[in-house]
């Protein structure tokens, strides 16, 4: 009799454990697949709410990763010619990090490859001529600031990250809001600008311009000039990045986002 009771209790305990495991996995799945609701936007500044609504992000899942493909033109210096490039970039939203890989045609039979990386608030840029001759291997606090600022400006391509814990918002007026990105003990900030319909128009901030030993803290902006649908969202698809340099305005990239993928 005692043995039967023991077996019966063993079966009950085992069944209970199995139910708890299944319930836990279900909860995990629900958390991973949680849908962005209109109520998630209520603490955002009003122009940012308009942007989120225009982007049609409400009703879509929160994401962990974003991957984009780019094509466009890049200028290595103010007086240099434009060079065509293609690039792929992967973002990890929970850690606010990215890896950007680029392939650029500088001249017939001359290509430059490179990567720009941000991980745990630390940046590292590598550029190689012909794929194996190192020409840039840059690190340091100014690089960290620049890469963090870049990540912040590029969340327009995965607006789910406007709700991420790394980013805090401050209202400015009806067409702009300041965002602060914090990774560990480092922070950067910039201003997002929007039109009356909610479309993002430009990101502005001060960012380090680095050329050799020259390190200048300069105004930097990323105006966009075309929108389109990517992954079911209305996103900026074409834009530029511009330095307000003492030697004159320096537009160094004209980029198109051709593909977007979320996970």
C-alpha positions in Angstrom: 0.0 0.0 0.0 2.8 2.4 0.9 4.5 1.6 -2.4 1.3 2.5 -4.4 1.0 5.8 -2.5 4.6 6.6 -3.2 4.1 5.8 -6.9 1.0 7.9 -7.0 2.7 10.9 -5.5 5.6 10.4 -7.8 3.3 10.6 -10.8 1.5 13.7 -9.4 4.8 15.5 -8.8 6.2 14.5 -12.2 3.0 15.7 -14.0 3.1 19.0 -12.0 6.7 19.5 -13.1 5.9 18.9 -16.7 3.0 21.3 -16.5 5.2 24.0 -15.0 7.9 23.4 -17.6 5.4 23.8 -20.5 3.8 26.9 -18.8 7.3 28.4 -18.4 8.1 27.8 -22.1 4.8 29.3 -23.1 5.5 32.4 -21.0 8.9 32.7 -22.7 7.3 32.4 -26.1 4.7 35.0 -25.2 7.4 37.4 -24.0 9.5 36.9 -27.1 6.5 37.4 -29.4 5.0 40.3 -27.4 3.3 42.7 -29.7 3.8 46.5 -29.6 0.5 48.1 -28.5 -0.6 51.7 -28.7 -0.3 51.9 -24.9 3.4 51.2 -25.2 3.8 54.7 -26.9 2.1 56.8 -24.2 5.3 57.8 -22.5 7.1 58.9 -25.7 7.1 62.6 -26.8 4.2 63.4 -29.1 6.3 63.7 -32.3 7.9 60.4 -31.6 4.5 58.8 -31.1 3.5 60.3 -34.5 6.6 58.7 -36.0 5.8 55.3 -34.5 2.3 55.5 -35.9 3.4 56.6 -39.3 6.0 53.7 -39.4 3.1 51.3 -38.7 5.1 49.6 -36.0 2.1 49.3 -33.7 0.8 45.7 -33.9 4.2 44.2 -34.8 6.4 42.1 -32.5 9.2 43.4 -30.4 12.4 42.2 -32.0 15.9 41.1 -30.9 17.9 41.7 -34.1 17.7 43.8 -37.3 19.7 43.2 -40.4 20.0 45.6 -43.3 21.6 45.8 -46.7 22.8 49.1 -48.2 24.2 50.5 -51.4 25.4 53.9 -52.2 28.3 56.3 -52.6 31.0 57.2 -50.1 33.5 60.0 -50.0 36.8 59.4 -48.1 37.5 63.1 -47.7 36.1 66.5 -48.6 38.2 66.7 -51.8 38.0 63.0 -52.8 35.7 61.6 -55.5 32.6 59.5 -54.7 33.1 55.7 -54.6 30.3 53.2 -54.9 29.8 50.7 -52.0 27.7 47.9 -50.8 27.3 47.0 -47.1 25.5 44.8 -44.7 24.8 45.6 -41.0 23.5 43.6 -38.1 22.1 45.2 -34.9 21.5 43.5 -31.6 18.8 45.5 -29.8 19.1 44.0 -26.3 22.8 44.9 -26.1 22.6 48.1 -28.3 25.4 46.8 -30.6 26.1 46.5 -34.3 28.5 45.2 -36.9 28.8 47.0 -40.3 30.7 45.4 -43.1 31.4 47.3 -46.3 32.9 46.7 -49.7 33.9 49.8 -51.7 35.3 50.2 -55.2 37.9 53.0 -55.1 39.1 52.6 -58.7 39.3 49.9 -61.4 40.7 46.7 -59.7 41.1 48.6 -56.4 38.7 47.7 -53.6 38.5 48.6 -49.9 36.8 46.4 -47.4 36.1 47.3 -43.8 34.1 46.8 -40.7 32.8 49.1 -38.0 31.8 47.5 -34.7 30.1 48.6 -31.5 29.9 46.1 -28.6 29.3 46.9 -24.9 29.8 50.6 -25.7 33.3 50.0 -27.3 33.9 50.7 -30.9 36.5 49.2 -33.3 36.9 50.2 -37.0 39.1 48.3 -39.4 39.7 49.2 -43.1 41.8 47.1 -45.5 43.0 47.9 -49.0 42.5 45.0 -51.5 41.1 43.0 -48.6 44.4 42.4 -46.8 46.5 45.6 -46.4 45.5 47.4 -43.2 44.9 51.1 -43.6 42.7 51.9 -40.5 42.7 50.2 -37.2 40.9 52.7 -34.9 39.8 52.5 -31.3 39.4 54.9 -28.4 36.8 57.0 -26.5 36.2 59.3 -29.5 35.4 56.2 -31.6 33.1 54.9 -28.9 31.2 58.1 -28.9 30.9 58.2 -32.7 29.7 54.6 -32.9 27.2 55.0 -30.1 25.9 58.1 -31.8 25.7 56.2 -35.1 23.7 53.4 -33.5 21.3 55.9 -32.0 20.7 57.7 -35.3 20.1 54.4 -37.2 17.3 53.1 -35.0 15.0 54.7 -37.6 15.5 51.5 -39.5 14.2 49.4 -36.6 11.8 51.7 -34.8 10.9 48.9 -32.3 14.1 50.1 -30.6 12.5 53.5 -29.8 11.0 51.6 -26.9 14.3 50.0 -25.8 15.5 50.4 -22.2 18.9 51.8 -23.4 17.1 54.9 -24.8 15.4 57.7 -22.9 13.4 60.5 -24.4 12.9 64.2 -23.7 10.3 66.4 -25.4 11.6 69.5 -27.2 8.7 70.8 -29.3 6.0 69.5 -31.7 8.5 68.4 -34.3 11.5 67.2 -32.4 12.6 65.2 -29.4 16.0 64.5 -27.7 17.1 60.9 -27.2 19.9 59.7 -24.9 21.5 56.3 -25.5 23.2 54.8 -22.4 25.4 51.7 -22.6 26.9 50.7 -19.2 28.5 54.0 -18.0 28.6 55.8 -21.3 25.9 58.1 -22.8 25.4 60.0 -26.1 22.5 62.1 -27.2 21.0 63.6 -30.3 17.8 65.2 -31.6 15.3 63.4 -33.9 13.3 65.7 -36.2 9.9 64.9 -37.8 7.4 66.5 -40.1 3.7 67.0 -39.4 2.8 63.6 -40.7 5.2 61.8 -38.4 7.9 61.1 -41.0 11.5 61.3 -39.7 13.4 64.0 -41.5 16.8 64.4 -39.8 19.0 63.4 -36.8 21.3 66.1 -35.4 24.0 66.0 -32.8 27.6 66.8 -32.1 30.0 63.9 -32.9 33.7 63.3 -33.1 35.3 63.8 -36.5 38.6 61.9 -36.6 41.2 62.2 -39.3 44.7 61.0 -38.4 45.6 62.9 -35.3 42.8 65.4 -35.8 39.9 65.0 -33.5 37.1 67.6 -33.7 33.8 67.7 -32.0 31.5 68.9 -34.8 27.9 69.2 -35.7 26.7 66.1 -37.6 23.4 65.4 -39.3 21.6 62.7 -41.3 18.8 64.1 -43.5 16.6 61.6 -45.4 15.0 62.3 -48.7 13.0 59.1 -49.6 10.7 56.7 -47.8 9.5 53.3 -48.7 8.1 50.0 -47.3 10.6 47.6 -45.8 9.4 44.5 -43.7 5.9 45.9 -43.7 6.9 49.2 -42.1 7.2 52.7 -43.6 10.9 53.5 -43.2 13.5 56.0 -44.5 15.2 54.3 -47.5 17.5 57.0 -48.8 19.6 59.6 -46.9 22.9 61.3 -46.3 25.3 62.0 -43.5 26.9 65.4 -43.3 29.7 67.0 -41.2 29.6 70.7 -40.6 33.4 70.9 -41.0 35.5 74.1 -40.6 36.7 73.6 -44.2 33.1 73.4 -45.4 30.1 71.1 -45.5 31.3 67.5 -45.9 28.7 65.1 -47.2 30.5 61.8 -47.0 27.8 59.2 -47.6 24.7 58.9 -49.7 23.0 55.6 -48.8 20.0 53.5 -49.8 18.6 50.8 -47.6 17.6 48.0 -50.0 16.7 45.2 -47.6 15.6 44.9 -44.0 15.1 41.8 -41.9 13.9 41.4 -38.3 14.3 38.6 -35.8 
